[in-house]
Amino acid sequence: MKKNFYRFIFLLALLTAIPVNAQVWRSKYETSLHKGDNYHFGYVSGSVGYSMIQTSLPKVNPKGDVGGSFGLGYEFRNSGLWVNMGLQFSFHRSSLTLDETYTCEFPGYDTQGKQVTLVYRMDKQTDELQWNYLDVPLLIGYYYSGFYIGAGVKLSYAMKPTTVSRGTFNLSGRYEEGYTFSDMPDHGYTDYEFTSRTENRLRVSGAVIGEIGYDLLSSMPNSERLCHVLKLGFYFEYGLNNQLRGWDSPQPRIEPEGDVRPTPAASIHVNPYINTLKEPEKTLPFFTGVKLTYMIGGSRTARAGFHHGCMCYN
C-alpha cells in the first residue's frame, strides 16, 4: 500500500514538474528565437484522418475512408518564421459506388460443354481505391507563443495504386434454340460475388497543404545539448490536378479470364468504372486529420543564456 502511495506521489510530482520546466524553457526558447537565432531541427511525423478521392463522374457515389502518412524531414525556425520540408509516405483510401444495371454478353460453354451466350447482369459495383504516394511537402508558416500555422504545396508520386472492385452479378445463359436459362444454381445460372484487383495509371500530382497546431512539449528531461519539440496539429490537403491518366482506349467493364463457363466469379475480371472512361473528369484527393511531429535540434547562434534544452555556444 505504501509503495503504491509513493509511486502515486512520484508520478504526480513528475507530471507537475514537466509542464513547469517546459514552460520555463519555452519562454527562454522563444526569447532566443525572436532575437533572430536560427534553429535547425530534424523531425519524424505521422498523421491519421479522413481521406477521400473526390470526383465529378456521373452516376458515382464517392465515400471517404481512413488515410494517413509517415514522414521524415527538416524544419528551420527564425524570428517566429518557420520552413518545413521533407519526404513522406502517404496512403489514401476511398470508395466509389456505381448504382446502375450493366449487362455484358460473352460466347461460352455451359456445364455440359454446349455452346451458349452467357449474360452477366451487374446491378451494383463498389470500387475501393487504395492509392499510396511518395510525397515531397514544403510548408512555410509563423510561430508565436507555442502556436504555429503554415501553408504550402506538395508533389506526389503514386506507388502502384490499385483499385479493388467488389459486387455481385447474375449469370444466365441464352441458347441458339431461343430459350434462356436463369435461376438454375445446379447449372451455374445464379448470383455470384466478385472481387477484382486492378492497377491504376496516375499522374504526378500536386496539392495545397496546410497545418495549424501547438507545441505540446518544448523540452525533455536531461536535454542539456538539444532542443526537443513535440507538435500536435490539424492538417489538411487538397489536390490541384486530375489524378487519372487517360487510356488509349477505354477498358471494358467485364473481361473474361480463360474459358468462359458458368462457374464462380474467378472466370471474369471486373474493371473499375474509372478505368472504363477514356478521360475522366476531376478526380482529386482530399485529406484532413491530426498530425503529430517530434523534432530534435538546436541553435549555434542562441543568445538567450540558457543551457537546458538547447545547444548554446559562447
Residue, then its C-alpha position, 0 to 999 in steps of 0.5 A: m500500500k505504501k509503495n503504491f502511495y509513493r509511486f502515486i506521489f512520484l508520478l504526480a510530482l513528475l507530471t507537475a514538474i514537466p509542464v513547469n520546466a517546459q514552460v520555463w524553457r519555452s519562454k527562454y526558447e522563444t526569447s532566443l528565437h525572436k532575437g533572430d537565432n536560427y534553429h535547425f531541427g530534424y523531425v519524424s511525423g505521422s498523421v491519421g484522418y479522413s481521406m477521400i478521392q473526390t470526383s465529378l463522374p456521373k452516376v458515382n457515389p464517392k465515400g471517404d475512408v481512413g488515410g494517413s502518412f509517415g514522414l521524415g524531414y527538416e524544419f528551420r525556425n527564425s524570428g517566429l518564421w518557420v520552413n518545413m520540408g521533407l519526404q513522406f509516405s502517404f496512403h489514401r483510401s476511398s470508395l466509389t459506388l456505381d448504382e446502375t444495371y450493366t449487362c455484358e454478353f460473352p460466347g461460352y460453354d455451359t456445364q455440359g460443354k454446349q455452346v451458349t451466350l452467357v449474360y452477366r447482369m451487374d446491378k451494383q459495383t463498389d470500387e475501393l481505391q487504395w492509392n499510396y504516394l511518395d510525397v515531397p511537402l514544403l510548408i512555410g508558416y509563423y510561430y508565436s507563443g507555442f502556436y504555429i500555422g503554415a501553408g504550402v504545396k506538395l508533389s506526389y508520386a503514386m506507388k502502384p495504386t490499385t483499385v479493388s472492385r467488389g459486387t455481385f452479378n447474375l449469370s444466365g445463359r441464352y441458347e441458339e434454340g431461343y430459350t434462356f436459362s436463369d435461376m438454375p444454381d445446379h447449372g451455374y445460372t445464379d448470383y455470384e460475388f466478385t472481387s477484382r484487383t486492378e492497377n491504376r495509371l496516375r499522374v504526378s500530382g500536386a496539392v495545397i497543404g496546410e497545418i495549424g497546431y501547438d507545441l505540446l512539449s518544448s523540452m525533455p528531461n536531461s536535454e542539456r545539448l538539444c532542443h526537443v519539440l513535440k507538435l500536435g496539429f490539424y492538417f489538411e490537403y487538397g489536390l490541384n490536378n486530375q489524378l487519372r491518366g487517360w487510356d488509349s482506349p477505354q477498358p471494358r467493364i467485364e473481361p473474361e479470364g480463360d474459358v468462359r463457363p458458368t462457374p464462380a466469379a474467378s472466370i471474369h475480371v471486373n474493371p473499375y468504372i474509372n478505368t472504363l472512361k477514356e478521360p475522366e473528369k476531376t478526380l482529386p484527393f482530399f485529406t484532413g486529420v491530426k498530425l503529430t511531429y517530434m523534432i530534435g535540434g538546436s541553435r549555434t547562434a542562441r543568445a538567450g543564456f540558457h543551457h537546458g534544452c538547447m545547444c548554446y555556444n559562447 
